[in-house]
Amino acid sequence: MNEKNWRQRITINPDQCGGRPCLRGMRIRVIDVLDLLASGLTQSQVLEELPDLEPEDIEAVLRYASSRFDHPIVAA
């Protein structure tokens, strides 16, 4: 999945879920998927738990999270 494709799956709407990043305009937040993965669920189990998701959505969530932490830190 190229960068453009995964970025189109992540939506931010100030009127939905308090402006938190969601998937494809649904009320499934990025953090919800990350929390399920962090609790030990496999990607297949997440897809069973949230049947509106597609495998590409999970990849988009992981790429989004990675992009949020990829910034330089300047130490003084």
mmCIF file as gemmi writes it, N, C-alpha and C atoms, coordinates in Angstrom:
data_model
loop_
_atom_site.group_PDB
_atom_site.id
_atom_site.type_symbol
_atom_site.label_atom_id
_atom_site.label_alt_id
_atom_site.label_comp_id
_atom_site.label_asym_id
_atom_site.label_entity_id
_atom_site.label_seq_id
_atom_site.pdbx_PDB_ins_code
_atom_site.Cartn_x
_atom_site.Cartn_y
_atom_site.Cartn_z
_atom_site.occupancy
_atom_site.B_iso_or_equiv
_atom_site.pdbx_formal_charge
_atom_site.auth_seq_id
_atom_site.auth_asym_id
_atom_site.pdbx_PDB_model_num
ATOM 1 N N . MET Axp A 1 ? 0.861 -1.175 0 1 0 ? 1 A 1
ATOM 2 C CA . MET Axp A 1 ? 0 0 0 1 0 ? 1 A 1
ATOM 3 C C . MET Axp A 1 ? 0.902 1.23 0 1 0 ? 1 A 1
ATOM 4 N N . ASN Axp A 2 ? 0.666 2.102 -0.96 1 0 ? 2 A 1
ATOM 5 C CA . ASN Axp A 2 ? 1.495 3.303 -1.006 1 0 ? 2 A 1
ATOM 6 C C . ASN Axp A 2 ? 0.966 4.353 -0.031 1 0 ? 2 A 1
ATOM 7 N N . GLU Axp A 3 ? 1.764 5.391 0.181 1 0 ? 3 A 1
ATOM 8 C CA . GLU Axp A 3 ? 1.44 6.403 1.197 1 0 ? 3 A 1
ATOM 9 C C . GLU Axp A 3 ? 0.102 7.08 0.925 1 0 ? 3 A 1
ATOM 10 N N . LYS Axp A 4 ? -0.177 7.383 -0.314 1 0 ? 4 A 1
ATOM 11 C CA . LYS Axp A 4 ? -1.432 8.063 -0.644 1 0 ? 4 A 1
ATOM 12 C C . LYS Axp A 4 ? -2.639 7.203 -0.256 1 0 ? 4 A 1
ATOM 13 N N . ASN Axp A 5 ? -2.558 5.911 -0.54 1 0 ? 5 A 1
ATOM 14 C CA . ASN Axp A 5 ? -3.679 5.023 -0.25 1 0 ? 5 A 1
ATOM 15 C C . ASN Axp A 5 ? -3.973 4.917 1.239 1 0 ? 5 A 1
ATOM 16 N N . TRP Axp A 6 ? -2.934 4.73 2.065 1 0 ? 6 A 1
ATOM 17 C CA . TRP Axp A 6 ? -3.226 4.583 3.489 1 0 ? 6 A 1
ATOM 18 C C . TRP Axp A 6 ? -3.674 5.9 4.091 1 0 ? 6 A 1
ATOM 19 N N . ARG Axp A 7 ? -3.146 7.015 3.607 1 0 ? 7 A 1
ATOM 20 C CA . ARG Axp A 7 ? -3.565 8.315 4.139 1 0 ? 7 A 1
ATOM 21 C C . ARG Axp A 7 ? -5.03 8.617 3.813 1 0 ? 7 A 1
ATOM 22 N N . GLN Axp A 8 ? -5.54 8.088 2.721 1 0 ? 8 A 1
ATOM 23 C CA . GLN Axp A 8 ? -6.943 8.316 2.375 1 0 ? 8 A 1
ATOM 24 C C . GLN Axp A 8 ? -7.883 7.527 3.279 1 0 ? 8 A 1
ATOM 25 N N . ARG Axp A 9 ? -7.385 6.487 3.914 1 0 ? 9 A 1
ATOM 26 C CA . ARG Axp A 9 ? -8.214 5.681 4.809 1 0 ? 9 A 1
ATOM 27 C C . ARG Axp A 9 ? -8.375 6.328 6.182 1 0 ? 9 A 1
ATOM 28 N N . ILE Axp A 10 ? -7.451 7.187 6.562 1 0 ? 10 A 1
ATOM 29 C CA . ILE Axp A 10 ? -7.513 7.859 7.861 1 0 ? 10 A 1
ATOM 30 C C . ILE Axp A 10 ? -8.236 9.188 7.669 1 0 ? 10 A 1
ATOM 31 N N . THR Axp A 11 ? -9.33 9.36 8.394 1 0 ? 11 A 1
ATOM 32 C CA . THR Axp A 11 ? -10.106 10.592 8.275 1 0 ? 11 A 1
ATOM 33 C C . THR Axp A 11 ? -10.183 11.29 9.623 1 0 ? 11 A 1
ATOM 34 N N . ILE Axp A 12 ? -10.166 12.604 9.572 1 0 ? 12 A 1
ATOM 35 C CA . ILE Axp A 12 ? -10.303 13.413 10.788 1 0 ? 12 A 1
ATOM 36 C C . ILE Axp A 12 ? -11.403 14.423 10.538 1 0 ? 12 A 1
ATOM 37 N N . ASN Axp A 13 ? -12.446 14.316 11.337 1 0 ? 13 A 1
ATOM 38 C CA . ASN Axp A 13 ? -13.608 15.189 11.212 1 0 ? 13 A 1
ATOM 39 C C . ASN Axp A 13 ? -13.88 15.778 12.598 1 0 ? 13 A 1
ATOM 40 N N . PRO Axp A 14 ? -13.823 17.095 12.742 1 0 ? 14 A 1
ATOM 41 C CA . PRO Axp A 14 ? -14.034 17.705 14.051 1 0 ? 14 A 1
ATOM 42 C C . PRO Axp A 14 ? -15.397 17.374 14.664 1 0 ? 14 A 1
ATOM 43 N N . ASP Axp A 15 ? -16.359 17.007 13.835 1 0 ? 15 A 1
ATOM 44 C CA . ASP Axp A 15 ? -17.701 16.7 14.328 1 0 ? 15 A 1
ATOM 45 C C . ASP Axp A 15 ? -17.899 15.214 14.629 1 0 ? 15 A 1
ATOM 46 N N . GLN Axp A 16 ? -16.844 14.431 14.506 1 0 ? 16 A 1
ATOM 47 C CA . GLN Axp A 16 ? -16.957 12.986 14.717 1 0 ? 16 A 1
ATOM 48 C C . GLN Axp A 16 ? -15.876 12.522 15.681 1 0 ? 16 A 1
ATOM 49 N N . CYS Axp A 17 ? -16.269 11.823 16.71 1 0 ? 17 A 1
ATOM 50 C CA . CYS Axp A 17 ? -15.329 11.246 17.687 1 0 ? 17 A 1
ATOM 51 C C . CYS Axp A 17 ? -14.368 12.294 18.249 1 0 ? 17 A 1
ATOM 52 N N . GLY Axp A 18 ? -14.853 13.489 18.443 1 0 ? 18 A 1
ATOM 53 C CA . GLY Axp A 18 ? -14.034 14.55 19.024 1 0 ? 18 A 1
ATOM 54 C C . GLY Axp A 18 ? -12.852 14.949 18.166 1 0 ? 18 A 1
ATOM 55 N N . GLY Axp A 19 ? -12.938 14.711 16.871 1 0 ? 19 A 1
ATOM 56 C CA . GLY Axp A 19 ? -11.846 15.082 15.971 1 0 ? 19 A 1
ATOM 57 C C . GLY Axp A 19 ? -10.694 14.098 15.967 1 0 ? 19 A 1
ATOM 58 N N . ARG Axp A 20 ? -10.878 12.967 16.633 1 0 ? 20 A 1
ATOM 59 C CA . ARG Axp A 20 ? -9.817 11.96 16.65 1 0 ? 20 A 1
ATOM 60 C C . ARG Axp A 20 ? -9.771 11.22 15.302 1 0 ? 20 A 1
ATOM 61 N N . PRO Axp A 21 ? -8.595 10.743 14.906 1 0 ? 21 A 1
ATOM 62 C CA . PRO Axp A 21 ? -8.474 10.036 13.634 1 0 ? 21 A 1
ATOM 63 C C . PRO Axp A 21 ? -9.309 8.759 13.629 1 0 ? 21 A 1
ATOM 64 N N . CYS Axp A 22 ? -10.066 8.581 12.564 1 0 ? 22 A 1
ATOM 65 C CA . CYS Axp A 22 ? -10.933 7.411 12.379 1 0 ? 22 A 1
ATOM 66 C C . CYS Axp A 22 ? -10.612 6.755 11.042 1 0 ? 22 A 1
ATOM 67 N N . LEU Axp A 23 ? -11.286 5.663 10.791 1 0 ? 23 A 1
ATOM 68 C CA . LEU Axp A 23 ? -11.092 4.939 9.541 1 0 ? 23 A 1
ATOM 69 C C . LEU Axp A 23 ? -12.249 5.166 8.591 1 0 ? 23 A 1
ATOM 70 N N . ARG Axp A 24 ? -11.935 5.647 7.407 1 0 ? 24 A 1
ATOM 71 C CA . ARG Axp A 24 ? -12.861 5.797 6.294 1 0 ? 24 A 1
ATOM 72 C C . ARG Axp A 24 ? -14.183 6.462 6.679 1 0 ? 24 A 1
ATOM 73 N N . GLY Axp A 25 ? -14.123 7.446 7.565 1 0 ? 25 A 1
ATOM 74 C CA . GLY Axp A 25 ? -15.325 8.182 7.933 1 0 ? 25 A 1
ATOM 75 C C . GLY Axp A 25 ? -16.239 7.434 8.888 1 0 ? 25 A 1
ATOM 76 N N . MET Axp A 26 ? -15.855 6.238 9.292 1 0 ? 26 A 1
ATOM 77 C CA . MET Axp A 26 ? -16.647 5.476 10.258 1 0 ? 26 A 1
ATOM 78 C C . MET Axp A 26 ? -16.284 5.931 11.669 1 0 ? 26 A 1
ATOM 79 N N . ARG Axp A 27 ? -17.036 5.497 12.614 1 0 ? 27 A 1
ATOM 80 C CA . ARG Axp A 27 ? -16.75 5.836 14.007 1 0 ? 27 A 1
ATOM 81 C C . ARG Axp A 27 ? -15.839 4.799 14.665 1 0 ? 27 A 1
ATOM 82 N N . ILE Axp A 28 ? -14.943 4.258 13.878 1 0 ? 28 A 1
ATOM 83 C CA . ILE Axp A 28 ? -13.916 3.355 14.402 1 0 ? 28 A 1
ATOM 84 C C . ILE Axp A 28 ? -12.623 4.159 14.437 1 0 ? 28 A 1
ATOM 85 N N . ARG Axp A 29 ? -12.189 4.459 15.675 1 0 ? 29 A 1
ATOM 86 C CA . ARG Axp A 29 ? -11.008 5.307 15.838 1 0 ? 29 A 1
ATOM 87 C C . ARG Axp A 29 ? -9.719 4.509 15.655 1 0 ? 29 A 1
ATOM 88 N N . VAL Axp A 30 ? -8.702 5.189 15.208 1 0 ? 30 A 1
ATOM 89 C CA . VAL Axp A 30 ? -7.38 4.584 15.064 1 0 ? 30 A 1
ATOM 90 C C . VAL Axp A 30 ? -6.947 3.981 16.394 1 0 ? 30 A 1
ATOM 91 N N . ILE Axp A 31 ? -7.155 4.704 17.482 1 0 ? 31 A 1
ATOM 92 C CA . ILE Axp A 31 ? -6.729 4.226 18.799 1 0 ? 31 A 1
ATOM 93 C C . ILE Axp A 31 ? -7.459 2.957 19.201 1 0 ? 31 A 1
ATOM 94 N N . ASP Axp A 32 ? -8.704 2.78 18.762 1 0 ? 32 A 1
ATOM 95 C CA . ASP Axp A 32 ? -9.446 1.554 19.075 1 0 ? 32 A 1
ATOM 96 C C . ASP Axp A 32 ? -8.751 0.339 18.46 1 0 ? 32 A 1
ATOM 97 N N . VAL Axp A 33 ? -8.339 0.466 17.225 1 0 ? 33 A 1
ATOM 98 C CA . VAL Axp A 33 ? -7.656 -0.633 16.539 1 0 ? 33 A 1
ATOM 99 C C . VAL Axp A 33 ? -6.291 -0.876 17.186 1 0 ? 33 A 1
ATOM 100 N N . LEU Axp A 34 ? -5.575 0.187 17.487 1 0 ? 34 A 1
ATOM 101 C CA . LEU Axp A 34 ? -4.269 0.034 18.136 1 0 ? 34 A 1
ATOM 102 C C . LEU Axp A 34 ? -4.408 -0.641 19.498 1 0 ? 34 A 1
ATOM 103 N N . ASP Axp A 35 ? -5.424 -0.27 20.262 1 0 ? 35 A 1
ATOM 104 C CA . ASP Axp A 35 ? -5.638 -0.88 21.574 1 0 ? 35 A 1
ATOM 105 C C . ASP Axp A 35 ? -5.935 -2.376 21.459 1 0 ? 35 A 1
ATOM 106 N N . LEU Axp A 36 ? -6.724 -2.755 20.467 1 0 ? 36 A 1
ATOM 107 C CA . LEU Axp A 36 ? -7.017 -4.178 20.27 1 0 ? 36 A 1
ATOM 108 C C . LEU Axp A 36 ? -5.748 -4.945 19.907 1 0 ? 36 A 1
ATOM 109 N N . LEU Axp A 37 ? -4.933 -4.377 19.031 1 0 ? 37 A 1
ATOM 110 C CA . LEU Axp A 37 ? -3.673 -5.033 18.666 1 0 ? 37 A 1
ATOM 111 C C . LEU Axp A 37 ? -2.732 -5.102 19.866 1 0 ? 37 A 1
ATOM 112 N N . ALA Axp A 38 ? -2.678 -4.031 20.651 1 0 ? 38 A 1
ATOM 113 C CA . ALA Axp A 38 ? -1.794 -3.992 21.818 1 0 ? 38 A 1
ATOM 114 C C . ALA Axp A 38 ? -2.239 -4.972 22.9 1 0 ? 38 A 1
ATOM 115 N N . SER Axp A 39 ? -3.53 -5.276 22.945 1 0 ? 39 A 1
ATOM 116 C CA . SER Axp A 39 ? -4.021 -6.227 23.944 1 0 ? 39 A 1
ATOM 117 C C . SER Axp A 39 ? -3.772 -7.679 23.536 1 0 ? 39 A 1
ATOM 118 N N . GLY Axp A 40 ? -3.206 -7.871 22.349 1 0 ? 40 A 1
ATOM 119 C CA . GLY Axp A 40 ? -2.807 -9.204 21.939 1 0 ? 40 A 1
ATOM 120 C C . GLY Axp A 40 ? -3.642 -9.831 20.836 1 0 ? 40 A 1
ATOM 121 N N . LEU Axp A 41 ? -4.669 -9.133 20.365 1 0 ? 41 A 1
ATOM 122 C CA . LEU Axp A 41 ? -5.461 -9.686 19.277 1 0 ? 41 A 1
ATOM 123 C C . LEU Axp A 41 ? -4.645 -9.684 17.989 1 0 ? 41 A 1
ATOM 124 N N . THR Axp A 42 ? -4.846 -10.701 17.189 1 0 ? 42 A 1
ATOM 125 C CA . THR Axp A 42 ? -4.206 -10.747 15.879 1 0 ? 42 A 1
ATOM 126 C C . THR Axp A 42 ? -5.007 -9.865 14.926 1 0 ? 42 A 1
ATOM 127 N N . GLN Axp A 43 ? -4.436 -9.599 13.77 1 0 ? 43 A 1
ATOM 128 C CA . GLN Axp A 43 ? -5.169 -8.801 12.789 1 0 ? 43 A 1
ATOM 129 C C . GLN Axp A 43 ? -6.459 -9.495 12.383 1 0 ? 43 A 1
ATOM 130 N N . SER Axp A 44 ? -6.441 -10.801 12.258 1 0 ? 44 A 1
ATOM 131 C CA . SER Axp A 44 ? -7.66 -11.547 11.921 1 0 ? 44 A 1
ATOM 132 C C . SER Axp A 44 ? -8.719 -11.4 12.993 1 0 ? 44 A 1
ATOM 133 N N . GLN Axp A 45 ? -8.296 -11.427 14.253 1 0 ? 45 A 1
ATOM 134 C CA . GLN Axp A 45 ? -9.248 -11.269 15.355 1 0 ? 45 A 1
ATOM 135 C C . GLN Axp A 45 ? -9.83 -9.861 15.388 1 0 ? 45 A 1
ATOM 136 N N . VAL Axp A 46 ? -9.013 -8.864 15.061 1 0 ? 46 A 1
ATOM 137 C CA . VAL Axp A 46 ? -9.509 -7.486 14.996 1 0 ? 46 A 1
ATOM 138 C C . VAL Axp A 46 ? -10.567 -7.374 13.906 1 0 ? 46 A 1
ATOM 139 N N . LEU Axp A 47 ? -10.316 -8.002 12.774 1 0 ? 47 A 1
ATOM 140 C CA . LEU Axp A 47 ? -11.285 -7.969 11.674 1 0 ? 47 A 1
ATOM 141 C C . LEU Axp A 47 ? -12.578 -8.678 12.062 1 0 ? 47 A 1
ATOM 142 N N . GLU Axp A 48 ? -12.5 -9.717 12.876 1 0 ? 48 A 1
ATOM 143 C CA . GLU Axp A 48 ? -13.701 -10.385 13.366 1 0 ? 48 A 1
ATOM 144 C C . GLU Axp A 48 ? -14.442 -9.487 14.361 1 0 ? 48 A 1
ATOM 145 N N . GLU Axp A 49 ? -13.689 -8.812 15.204 1 0 ? 49 A 1
ATOM 146 C CA . GLU Axp A 49 ? -14.266 -7.933 16.229 1 0 ? 49 A 1
ATOM 147 C C . GLU Axp A 49 ? -14.929 -6.702 15.601 1 0 ? 49 A 1
ATOM 148 N N . LEU Axp A 50 ? -14.329 -6.195 14.543 1 0 ? 50 A 1
ATOM 149 C CA . LEU Axp A 50 ? -14.828 -5.002 13.857 1 0 ? 50 A 1
ATOM 150 C C . LEU Axp A 50 ? -15.062 -5.362 12.382 1 0 ? 50 A 1
ATOM 151 N N . PRO Axp A 51 ? -16.192 -5.998 12.076 1 0 ? 51 A 1
ATOM 152 C CA . PRO Axp A 51 ? -16.408 -6.549 10.73 1 0 ? 51 A 1
ATOM 153 C C . PRO Axp A 51 ? -16.486 -5.517 9.604 1 0 ? 51 A 1
ATOM 154 N N . ASP Axp A 52 ? -16.639 -4.23 9.935 1 0 ? 52 A 1
ATOM 155 C CA . ASP Axp A 52 ? -16.66 -3.203 8.892 1 0 ? 52 A 1
ATOM 156 C C . ASP Axp A 52 ? -15.255 -2.87 8.384 1 0 ? 52 A 1
ATOM 157 N N . LEU Axp A 53 ? -14.238 -3.327 9.103 1 0 ? 53 A 1
ATOM 158 C CA . LEU Axp A 53 ? -12.864 -3.045 8.692 1 0 ? 53 A 1
ATOM 159 C C . LEU Axp A 53 ? -12.419 -3.982 7.584 1 0 ? 53 A 1
ATOM 160 N N . GLU Axp A 54 ? -11.418 -3.522 6.853 1 0 ? 54 A 1
ATOM 161 C CA . GLU Axp A 54 ? -10.748 -4.304 5.825 1 0 ? 54 A 1
ATOM 162 C C . GLU Axp A 54 ? -9.286 -4.45 6.236 1 0 ? 54 A 1
ATOM 163 N N . PRO Axp A 55 ? -8.603 -5.478 5.752 1 0 ? 55 A 1
ATOM 164 C CA . PRO Axp A 55 ? -7.186 -5.647 6.116 1 0 ? 55 A 1
ATOM 165 C C . PRO Axp A 55 ? -6.355 -4.391 5.843 1 0 ? 55 A 1
ATOM 166 N N . GLU Axp A 56 ? -6.675 -3.674 4.775 1 0 ? 56 A 1
ATOM 167 C CA . GLU Axp A 56 ? -5.937 -2.443 4.451 1 0 ? 56 A 1
ATOM 168 C C . GLU Axp A 56 ? -6.129 -1.368 5.516 1 0 ? 56 A 1
ATOM 169 N N . ASP Axp A 57 ? -7.241 -1.416 6.24 1 0 ? 57 A 1
ATOM 170 C CA . ASP Axp A 57 ? -7.471 -0.448 7.314 1 0 ? 57 A 1
ATOM 171 C C . ASP Axp A 57 ? -6.476 -0.657 8.448 1 0 ? 57 A 1
ATOM 172 N N . ILE Axp A 58 ? -6.209 -1.909 8.774 1 0 ? 58 A 1
ATOM 173 C CA . ILE Axp A 58 ? -5.248 -2.188 9.842 1 0 ? 58 A 1
ATOM 174 C C . ILE Axp A 58 ? -3.858 -1.725 9.428 1 0 ? 58 A 1
ATOM 175 N N . GLU Axp A 59 ? -3.498 -1.972 8.188 1 0 ? 59 A 1
ATOM 176 C CA . GLU Axp A 59 ? -2.204 -1.485 7.698 1 0 ? 59 A 1
ATOM 177 C C . GLU Axp A 59 ? -2.152 0.039 7.767 1 0 ? 59 A 1
ATOM 178 N N . ALA Axp A 60 ? -3.242 0.699 7.402 1 0 ? 60 A 1
ATOM 179 C CA . ALA Axp A 60 ? -3.281 2.163 7.45 1 0 ? 60 A 1
ATOM 180 C C . ALA Axp A 60 ? -3.111 2.659 8.881 1 0 ? 60 A 1
ATOM 181 N N . VAL Axp A 61 ? -3.736 1.987 9.837 1 0 ? 61 A 1
ATOM 182 C CA . VAL Axp A 61 ? -3.606 2.362 11.252 1 0 ? 61 A 1
ATOM 183 C C . VAL Axp A 61 ? -2.15 2.268 11.692 1 0 ? 61 A 1
ATOM 184 N N . LEU Axp A 62 ? -1.507 1.169 11.342 1 0 ? 62 A 1
ATOM 185 C CA . LEU Axp A 62 ? -0.107 0.987 11.747 1 0 ? 62 A 1
ATOM 186 C C . LEU Axp A 62 ? 0.813 2.002 11.076 1 0 ? 62 A 1
ATOM 187 N N . ARG Axp A 63 ? 0.568 2.274 9.817 1 0 ? 63 A 1
ATOM 188 C CA . ARG Axp A 63 ? 1.388 3.271 9.116 1 0 ? 63 A 1
ATOM 189 C C . ARG Axp A 63 ? 1.132 4.673 9.683 1 0 ? 63 A 1
ATOM 190 N N . TYR Axp A 64 ? -0.113 4.97 10.022 1 0 ? 64 A 1
ATOM 191 C CA . TYR Axp A 64 ? -0.433 6.272 10.609 1 0 ? 64 A 1
ATOM 192 C C . TYR Axp A 64 ? 0.293 6.43 11.948 1 0 ? 64 A 1
ATOM 193 N N . ALA Axp A 65 ? 0.206 5.407 12.786 1 0 ? 65 A 1
ATOM 194 C CA . ALA Axp A 65 ? 0.877 5.473 14.088 1 0 ? 65 A 1
ATOM 195 C C . ALA Axp A 65 ? 2.377 5.649 13.92 1 0 ? 65 A 1
ATOM 196 N N . SER Axp A 66 ? 2.945 4.918 12.983 1 0 ? 66 A 1
ATOM 197 C CA . SER Axp A 66 ? 4.378 5.03 12.732 1 0 ? 66 A 1
ATOM 198 C C . SER Axp A 66 ? 4.746 6.439 12.281 1 0 ? 66 A 1
ATOM 199 N N . SER Axp A 67 ? 3.924 7.02 11.426 1 0 ? 67 A 1
ATOM 200 C CA . SER Axp A 67 ? 4.225 8.364 10.918 1 0 ? 67 A 1
ATOM 201 C C . SER Axp A 67 ? 4.155 9.421 12.012 1 0 ? 67 A 1
ATOM 202 N N . ARG Axp A 68 ? 3.335 9.189 13.023 1 0 ? 68 A 1
ATOM 203 C CA . ARG Axp A 68 ? 3.185 10.158 14.115 1 0 ? 68 A 1
ATOM 204 C C . ARG Axp A 68 ? 4.414 10.18 15.022 1 0 ? 68 A 1
ATOM 205 N N . PHE Axp A 69 ? 5.181 9.091 15.02 1 0 ? 69 A 1
ATOM 206 C CA . PHE Axp A 69 ? 6.358 9.018 15.877 1 0 ? 69 A 1
ATOM 207 C C . PHE Axp A 69 ? 7.652 9.247 15.126 1 0 ? 69 A 1
ATOM 208 N N . ASP Axp A 70 ? 7.571 9.464 13.836 1 0 ? 70 A 1
ATOM 209 C CA . ASP Axp A 70 ? 8.762 9.641 13.01 1 0 ? 70 A 1
ATOM 210 C C . ASP Axp A 70 ? 9.075 11.129 12.865 1 0 ? 70 A 1
ATOM 211 N N . HIS Axp A 71 ? 9.638 11.694 13.928 1 0 ? 71 A 1
ATOM 212 C CA . HIS Axp A 71 ? 10.038 13.098 13.866 1 0 ? 71 A 1
ATOM 213 C C . HIS Axp A 71 ? 11.336 13.262 14.651 1 0 ? 71 A 1
ATOM 214 N N . PRO Axp A 72 ? 12.138 14.202 14.234 1 0 ? 72 A 1
ATOM 215 C CA . PRO Axp A 72 ? 13.416 14.405 14.928 1 0 ? 72 A 1
ATOM 216 C C . PRO Axp A 72 ? 13.202 15.008 16.315 1 0 ? 72 A 1
ATOM 217 N N . ILE Axp A 73 ? 14.086 14.648 17.213 1 0 ? 73 A 1
ATOM 218 C CA . ILE Axp A 73 ? 14.072 15.203 18.56 1 0 ? 73 A 1
ATOM 219 C C . ILE Axp A 73 ? 15.37 15.958 18.751 1 0 ? 73 A 1
ATOM 220 N N . VAL Axp A 74 ? 15.26 17.2 19.139 1 0 ? 74 A 1
ATOM 221 C CA . VAL Axp A 74 ? 16.431 18.04 19.341 1 0 ? 74 A 1
ATOM 222 C C . VAL Axp A 74 ? 16.718 18.101 20.837 1 0 ? 74 A 1
ATOM 223 N N . ALA Axp A 75 ? 17.9 17.69 21.215 1 0 ? 75 A 1
ATOM 224 C CA . ALA Axp A 75 ? 18.312 17.737 22.626 1 0 ? 75 A 1
ATOM 225 C C . ALA Axp A 75 ? 19.181 18.962 22.842 1 0 ? 75 A 1
ATOM 226 N N . ALA Axp A 76 ? 18.853 19.708 23.873 1 0 ? 76 A 1
ATOM 227 C CA . ALA Axp A 76 ? 19.633 20.92 24.155 1 0 ? 76 A 1
ATOM 228 C C . ALA Axp A 76 ? 20.765 20.639 25.102 1 0 ? 76 A 1
